[in-house]
Amino acid sequence: ADRSGEWFGQGAKGLGLDGRVEAKQFEAILKGYLPDGTRLGSDLRPHRAGTVLTFSMPKSASVMAYVAGDDRILGANMRAVEKTMGFVERSYAEGRTYDRNRNGEPEKTGKLVYALFPHDTSRALDPQGHIHAVVANLTRMANGSWKALWNGEIWKNNTVIGQVYHAAL
C-alpha cells in the first residue's frame, strides 16, 4: 500500500506546503524549521515534534473496503477525516500569547500544519483502515508570527473529535 502522506491545513497553506509530503521537508517541519529556514523556539529546550491523531474505520468498513474491494469506502473515510480535521483546526488550534500575562494565554489561531497518512492494516496485519493525522507543533498567530501549537484543547476534546469523525463517516 502507498504510505505517502499529503499536506493539509490552513497553516500548511500559509507555508506553501501542498500535495505529497516529502521526507526531508516533513522532518524539518517536525524539528521546528519553517520552509524558509527559520527555526521556532530556542536552544534552551528541545522542540516537541507534534501530535498524532489516529482515525480508525469500523472493522466492517475495513473488510468491505479491503476484502470486498469497495474503494468508495476509502474515499468516504478520507473525506470524513478531512472534515474532522477541519473542525479540529477551526475549534481547537491555539498558540500562546504573552502580551498581557507572563504565563501566557491561549489564542485561537484556526491554523494547523498537518499531514494525513492512510494505512490499511493493523499491527496484526488484519484489514484495518486508519489514517494518522500528524499535526506539527506550530501555528500562525493573529499577528502573523509562527509559534508552537498549544494543543491542550485538542487533547481535552479527544472524545468529541472521535464523535465528529464517526458522525462524518
Protein Blocks (a to p, Z undefined) as FASTA:
>chain_A
ZZbdcdedjklmmnopghjddfklmmmmmnopafkopaghjfkbccdfbdcddddddfkl
mmmmmmnopaklmmmmmmmmmmmmmmmmmmmgccddfklomnbpaddekiacddddddfb
dfkopacddddddddfbdddfkopacdddfklmmmmmmmmmmmmmmmZZ
